[in-house]
Amino acid sequence: MRLKISLLKEPKHQELVSCVGWTTAEELYSCSDDHQIVKWNLLTSETSQIVKLPDDIYPIDLHWFPKSLGIKKQTQAESFVLTSSDGKFHLISKLGRVEKSVEAHCGAVLAGRWNYEGTALVTVGEDGQIKIWSKTGMLRSTLAQQGTPVYSVAWGPDSENVLYTAGKQLIIKPLQPNAKVLQWKAHDGIILKVDWNSVNDLILSAGEDCKYKVWDSYGRLLYNSQPHEHPITSVAWAPDGELFAVGSFHTLRLCDKTGWSYALEKPNTGSIFNIAWSIDGTQIAGACGNGHVVFAHVVEQRWEWKNFQVTLTKRRTMQVRNVLNDAMDLLEFRDRVIKASLNYAHLVVSTSLQCYVFSTKNWNTPLIFDLKEGTVSLILQAERHFLLVDGSGIYLYSYEGRFISSPKFPGMRTDILNAQTVSLSNDTIAIKDKADEKIIYLFEASTGKPLDDGKFLSHKNEILEIALDQKGLTNNRKIAFIDKNRDLYITSVKRFGKEEQIIKLGTMVHTLAWSDTCNILCGLQDTRFTVWYYPNTVYVDRDILPKTLYERDASEFSKNPHIVSFVGNQVTIRRADGSLVHISISPYPAILHEYVSSSKWEDAVRLCRFVKEQTMWACLAAMAVANREMTTAEIAYAAID
């Protein structure tokens, strides 16, 4: 993946550009010390001056009113807040009319941010105060006060906490009075910028010690960069939380959410003071010290499945390569590509207006249908259908392009869903609740209605990651999840009569995945890579569960590895430094699953005799008991004593 940079020959501003902000995916506003606010149209490459501010106002930070709300779209959503050096913030309409100016701080107002609902605004200033305002600009409260200037501020994902800088410290303060404040030393120099992503709940910080760091919301350090040559002046998360950008003097970096860098560009920009991502997460704009505004596109993303490799070469072009016969196909799109997913012999691509579905057997005639909203933030695939998530809802489509269902539950926020919190199988959709993180909602895929009259799965701890198995009958559908203590649990999706219990499968599990061809589960435990060949064993005979596992040392993957995919008997793992490692597991358990699902018990016994492995016999024993096939069970139990 890399950035494709575009920079004009002559800058449009006379002085340094202090802040930029997108209104739509193709339109950007920039403010500069020459007191001008300029609108950029990327489709027509035109720029126009919106307003010239009074000479005593130097803009510092700008933030558009959040768009994702259905209410009062026209009036308030078309405005932005601009903070300035004269101690005021200004609410300015899209047409450039200053609706309101409010005296906010002594000294410059260094940053201002709307919360996700658009119900409150936080400003911070040189006077060390953090203030919360209503959306009309009335002061609600002074949240905190300290002796040093506060350079940057960000809202927590649920708009209940505010993160701000205090010299070398980072502080998270809840809005509730008397709630516990979290504070830690984050850098060796003054912290200049912070950002907190609402999807992955991770925090970015950048400072004068020339480093950028990634933290979780408890203040634990997840990534610490090498020192750069110059202080890092800006950081920003992509909306979906998969990537972030880092800006410094003549430097623009694109990084993965785990911290390692995809690409480093050295545009002639001076310091980049502010970075803004477009709403769909395909491009970034940077406010440059020499009067330029730099634009960068994210290109060369890759998707792989079996023998196909798909690369996004330009904004509207994909290249498909079949590695078996080196056949190449070019896919051209009318609009630019926003998201894509390749799995189960289908490639699903969403552009800003349409969705394309390609079959790997035929790349020439895709199925095309129109999208309501252009900003698809997540695509998930199962064998029979796929799921699109955008700002307003969750939609399930068949590979023929037919709309199937759209599950809903009270208080659903689709803007913060990701692949860890939503899971899809042929008959079930599972979604983790954000309001109460101990709850998983389960829906029937074909109707979008809640399973079992709206009963949901509830667990004693907060849940981090969920995954549904992919094969077998609906009645045997299982869901595996990891909770906050990093314990792995499994339970049935459908409940019959008595409450089926939630059973613990393993501890210290960091990441998990189900195979796409049969119900085999793999996960990374503390220092081991573990495969549960037949997780159902816990319901049949818990004593032989350890015999149905395959384990190997995983220290080669360094810390915080992540399972990317589990296709057939191949597991792909991404290490913390960004490299991909492939592991092959034995193909026999998958064949055994196949025999059992089609009731070929004699073939299953023959296979186990041929392989002569204890794990295989143990799996067969559990499968036979589960299917009440007692003769086979007897043979299998005899083989494992």
N, C-alpha and C positions, 0 to 999 in steps of 0.2 A: 504494500500500500504506500502511496506517496502523495505529495501535494503538487498540484499544478498551479504555478503562481502567475498572476497577471498584474502588471503595474504600468500605469500610464507613463508616457515620456516626461510630460510636465505635470507637476502637482497642481491640483485644483485649489488648494488653500495656500495662503501666503505664509502662515505661521504653522506651528506644530498642531497636529490633530490630537485632541485629547480623548474623544470618545466616539463610538460608532454603535448603531443599533438597527436591526432589521425590522421592517414592517411586514413585508411578505417575503416569500422565498426569492423574489427578484428585485426587491427595493430596499435601499439602505439610506439611513440618514447619518451624516457625520457633522461633528461640531469641532470648531477650531479656535485657537487664540486670536484669529483675525476677526472674531465675533460673528462669523457666518455659520449658518446651518444649511448644509447642502444635501439635496436629495439625489441619489444615484439610481438610475434605472438600468439594470444589467441586460435586459432584453434588447433595448434600443441603444445602449451605451451612451445615454444622454445624462448630463448633470444639470441641475437647476438650483438656484439659490432660493431657499424657502423664506428665510428671514435674516435680517441683520440685527444683531442684539446691540443694546446700548454699549458705549465704549468702556464703561466701568465693569461690565460683566464678562468674566472669563469662565467659559464652561469647563467643568471638571469631569462629570459623570452623567450618563443618560441611561434611562431604562424605560422601555415601552410598557404600557399597561398590558397585563397578560391577556392573550387572545383566546385562550381555550374556553372562555365562558360563554354560555348561550345568552346571558342577560345583557340587555342594553348595549348590543353590539355597536350601534352607530355612535352613541354619544361619547361614552368614556373610553371605549377601546381604541379610539383613533387618537389617543393623546399620549404624551410621554412626560416623565419628570426629568428636569435638568437641574443638576446642582452646580453651584458656581462659587467663585472666590469671594463674593461679597457677603457671605454668610446666609444667603437665601437659597431656597429651591423654587423652581418655576414649573408650573403645570402648563404645558404648551400643546396646542392642538396640532393635528397632522398638517393643517394648512399654514401653521406658523404663528397663530394668534396666541399671545401669552394670556391664558385664562386667569392665572392667579400667581402672585409671587408672595412667598411666606418667609418672614424673618425666622431663621431656624437656629443658627449657631453663631458664637463669637468666632470670627475667623472663617476660613473657607469651609464649605460643606464638601467633604472629600468623597462621599459615596452616597447613593440612594438606591433602594431596591423595593419594588412591589413584592408582596407575598404572592403565593401561587393562586389564591382565590381573588386577588385584587381588592381585598378588604382593608389592607393596611399598608403603610409605607414606612420603611425604616431609613433614617439618615444618620450619618456619623460625621464628626467634624474635627477640626484642629483643636477645639476646646476639650476634646476627650469625652464628649457626651454622645450617648446613643439614644435617639429619640424615636418614638413610634407615633405615627400620624394616621388620621383617618383618610379615606380616599379623597375627601374634599379639601384636605389640608388643615384639619383641626388637630391640635396637639392632644394625644391621648395620654402618653406617659413618657417620663424620662427613665429609660430602662436601666442605665448604668452611667457612671461618671468616673473618670480616672484622670491621672495627671499627664498622660502622653497623648499625642494626636492618634486618632483611629483612622487607618488608611483604607481599610476595606471591610465589607460586611456581606453576609449571605444568610438567607433564610434556610431553616431546616426543612426536610421533605414534607412534614405535615404542617408547616407554618406555625409550629408551637415553640420553636427555639430560634435564637439568633446567634450566629457565629461572627465574632469580630476580632480584630487584631489589637494587641496592646504591646507595642515594642516588639520584643522577641517572643512574646507569649501569644497563644491562641486561647480564646475564651468562648465557651458555649453557654449562653444564658437562656433558660426557659422564660416564657412570658409570665407563667404563674409566679406570683410572689412566694417567697420562702422555699421554692424548689431548689434542688442542689445545682450549684454552678460548677461546670467542669473547666479546669484551666491547666494548661501544660506549656512547658518551654518547647517551642517547635523549631526555631532557627537560631543561628549564631549571629545573625544581623537583624535589622528591623524588617518585619514582614510587610511586604508591599501589597500583595493581592491574595484573596482567598476565594474559593468557589466550592459550593456544596451541591452535589447532584441528587435529584429527588428519586431517580430510578435505582441507582446502586447504593445510595446512602454513604458515598465516600466523599472525603474532603481533600481539596487541593490547596497547597499554600506555596508561596514563592517569596523569596526575600533578597535582601542585600548581601547575604552570604553566597549569592550566585547559585543557589540550589533550588530545585522544586521538590516537593514531597507529597506523597499520598498517604492519607490517614483514614481510619474508620471512625465512626461517630463516637467511639469510646476514647478517642485520642491515642490509639495504638498506631505506631508507624508501620506502614505496609511497603513503602518504597521511598528510597532516599537517593536523589540523583547525584552524579559526579558534579563537582563545582564547575561552573561555566566561566568564561573569561569576564563576563559583565554581569551586573545584578539582573535578576529576572524581574521584568516589569509587568508581566501579565500572564494569567493562566485562565483557561475557560473550559468547562465540560461541554461536550456535545450533548444535545438534548436526551438521547437515549442512553447516555452513560457508558457507552462502549469505548469512546475515544476522548482525548482531551488535547488542547493545543497550548503551547508555551511560547511566549514572546520575550525577546531580549534585544540587545543592540545588534542590528543587522542579522537577526536570527529568528527563525520560525520553526518550531518543532511540532510534529504530530506523534502522539504517544497512545499506547494502549492503556486501558483502565488500570492495568496492573503496574504501569509505570515505565516499562521499556519503550524505546523509541522506534517508530516505524520509519520516520523520514526526518531529515534535517535540511532546511533550505536557508540560503544566505542572501535574501533580497536586499537591495540597497535602500533601506527604509529609515535609518537611524533607529532609535529605540521604539519598540512597539508598545504603546502605553495601554492599549485596551484591545481585547479580542472579542468578537461577537460571532456566534454560530448562527447560521440561518435556521429557520424553524424545522426544516426537514433534515438537518444534520449533514448536508452534502457539501457545504462550503463555509469558509470563514472569511471574515473581514478584519483587518487590523488597522488601528489608528497609529500613524507613524509620526516620528519626531520631525521629519523633514517636510511635512505638509502633504505627503502622499496618503492615499488609502490603499492598502494592499489587499487583493482578493486571492484566495487559494481554494482550489477544488480538490476534494478527496477522490483520487482515481486509483486504478490498479488493485481494487479489492479482488480477492480470490475465493471461489467456492469449489469444493471437491466432493465427488461422490463416486465410489468404485473407480471406473476407468475414465471418468469425465472430469475435465478441469475447465471452469468458466472464469474468465478474467474480464473485469470492467476496464476496457482500454481507454475509452473517452467517456464523456458525460452521457452520450446516448448510444454507445456501441459496446457490445460484448463479444468476446471471442471464445468459442467453445472448442476444446481440443479433446479428441478421443485418443488416449495414450496407447491403445492397442494397435491402431492402424494409422496413427498420426493424421487422421482426417481433421480438417479445420472447418469451422462454420462461423460466419459473422452474423450477429443478430443486431439489426438496426432498430432503434426506437424513435418514436415521434418526439417524446419529451425526455427530460433527463431522468436517469434511473435513481431511485431513492433507496429501495431495499430489495434484496433478492434472497432466495433460499433454494438450495439444491438437495433433494433427498427423494427416496422412494420413486426413482425413475422420472421425476418431474422437476422442472425448473420454474419457480414462481417469481416473477419480477414485478415490482410495483413502480410506476413512474408517477409524475405529479398529477396525472389525470386518469390513468388507466392501469389495469392489472393484466399481465400477460402470463399465460400458462403454456409451457412447452413440454412435450413428451421427449424423453431422451431417444426414442425411436425415430422421431421426425422433428427436425429443427426448423422446417420451412413454414409450417402452418400453425402458429400459436393460436390459442383461444384468447380472445380479448374482451374484457368488459370494463365499463366505466366505474370509477370510484366516486363516492360521495365527497370524501375529503381527500386531499392530496398527500397528507402527511402520515403515511403508514409507518408506525414505529416498530412493529414486530410482525414477522411471518413465522408461523409454526406449521410443520407438515406431519401428517400421519399417512398411513397407506392409502386410505380412501378419500381423504379430503384435507383441506388446509385452512388455517385460521389467520385472519388479518386483524391487527389491532391498530386503531387510529385514535385521534383525540376524542372522538365522540362515542366509540363503542367497540364491541368485539363481534366479528362477523365470520361465519363458517361457510366455506364454499366447497363444492365438489370439484374434481379436476376437469369436469365438463363445463365449469364456469357457472353452475347453478347455485343460487343462494340457498343455503339450508336453514340456518338459524342464527339467532343473535342473543346469547345468554345475558341476563342482567341480574344484579342483586342490589339491595339498598346500599347507597353510599359508595358505589363502584367508581374508582378513579382509574381510567384507562391510561392516563399519561405516565403512570409509574409502573406499568407491568413490564416484566422482562422474561427471558427464557427460564429463569430460575423460579419464577412465581406463577407461571402458567404452564400447564401440561395438557397434551392432546393425545388421545388414542382413537381407535376406530369408532368407539361408541360413547366415549366419556370426555368431558372437558373439566379440568380441575383448576381452580383459581384460588390463590392465597389471598385472604382478606388483608387490606392495609390498615383498616381501623382497629381490628383486633387480630394481631398476628398469630394467635393460637388457632385460628379457624381456617379450614379449607372448604370452599364451596364446590359442590360437584353437580354437573349438569349433564343431561342426556344430549348427545351430540345432534341427533336427528330432529329434536324439537326445541332444544334450548331451554327446556324446563328443568327445574331442580330435581335430582334423583330422590327417591324415597320421601315424597311429600315435603320437600324442602328441608330435610334433615341435613345438617352439615357435619363435617368431621371436626372434632375439637380435641386439642391436645393440651397437656399440662404446661408446656413451655412454648416460647415463640418459635415459629418454624422459619427456617432459612431457605430451603430449597425443596421442590417437590418434583416427582416424576411418576408417570403412569406406565405400566407395562403395555406392550404393543400387540401381543398375540393372544389367541385363545378366546374362550366364550365370554360374553358380557358378565355372566354370573360369577366368573372366577377372576374378574378384573381386580388387580392389586395396585395400590399406590405406595410408593416408597418416599420417605421424606427425611431430611436432616433437620434437627432442631438446634436451638441456640447452644446447647452443651456439646454440639457436634456428635450426637448419638444418631444412629440410623434406625428408623422404624419402618415396619411394613404393616399394612392392614388392607382388608377387603373394601372395595368401593361400595358394593351392595351389602346391606345388613339383612340377615335372615333371622326372624324371631328373636333369639337371644342376642344381646350386644356382642358382636365379635370384638375381641380385644385388639389393642394395638400392640404389636410385639416388637421387641428390640432385636435388631440383627447385628449391630456392631457399634463400636465406640470410636471416637476421634476420626470420624469420616469427613473429609473436606469436600469431596465432589463425587457425583455418582452418575451413572447412565445405564439405561436398559438397551439391550441389543434390539435391532430393528427386525431381526428374523425370528427370534424365539425369546421366551421369557428368561433370559439370563441377565443378571445384574452385576455391574462391576463398580468398584469404588476405590478411592485412594484413602487408606487408613494411615495413621501416624507415619510409619516408615515402610508400609507394605502396600502393594497393589493386590487387591482381593477380588476374586470373582465368585459370586454365589451362583453355582450352576443351576440350582433349583430352590429358589428362595421359599417356595411353598412348603418346604420340609418343616418349617417351624410350626405349621398347623397339623402336620401328620405325626412326626416323631422327632421331637426336639433333640433327642440324644444323638441322632446321627447327623445333625446339622454340620458339626465341624468336619465330618468326613465328606461333605458335598462341596467343600470350598477348594478353591485353588489360590495359593498365595505366592507372591514372589517379592523380593526386596525392591523397594521403590526409592532408595536413597539417591539413585542416579538422576531423579527428576528435580533435585534441589527443593527448596521450600515453595509452598503455595502453587503446586501444579494444578492444572484444570483439565478435565476430560472434555474434549471437543466433540468426539463422535464415537459411536460403537456400531459399526456396520459389518454384518456377517460375523466373522471371527477376528476382525481387526479393530483395535482400540487406538484412537489417536489422542495423544496427551500434549497439551501446550505447557512448556516449562515457564518458570517465572522470568527467564530472559527472552521469551518469545519464540524459542525454537520448538519445532514440532517433533514428537517422538512417536513412532508406531510400534504397537505391541501386538503380536499375534497370539491368540489363545487356541487351545486344542479345538479342532472342528467336530470332534466326536459328540460332545454333549448336545450340540445343535441337532445332529442327526438323530440322537436318542429322543430329543423333544419331538422331532417330526414323526418318528415311528409311533411314539406313545399317543400323539394327538390323533393319529389315524388308526389307533388300536392294533398296531402290528406287534403284538407282544413277543411272538417267537423271534421276529427279526431283532427286536430290542435285546433279547437275551443273547442271541448270536453275536450281536455287536459287542456286548460287554465281554463275552468270552474271547472275542478276537482282540480287544484292546487290553484286557487284563489289568484294569486299574481299579483301585478301591473306590475312588470318587465316582466312577461310572456306576458301579454296583450300588453304592449308597443312594445315588440319584434314582436309579431304577427302583430300588426298594421303596423309596418315598413315593414315587410316581404310581407304583403298583398299588400301594395301600390307599392313596388318594382316589384311585379309580376302582377300588374294591376288586382288584385282580389278584386273588390270594395265591394262586399257584405260582405266578411269577414272583410275588413278594417272598414266598418261601425260598425259591432258588436264590434270589438276590440277598436275602438276609443270611442264608447259609454261606454265601461267598464272602460276606464281611464279618462272619462269625457273630 
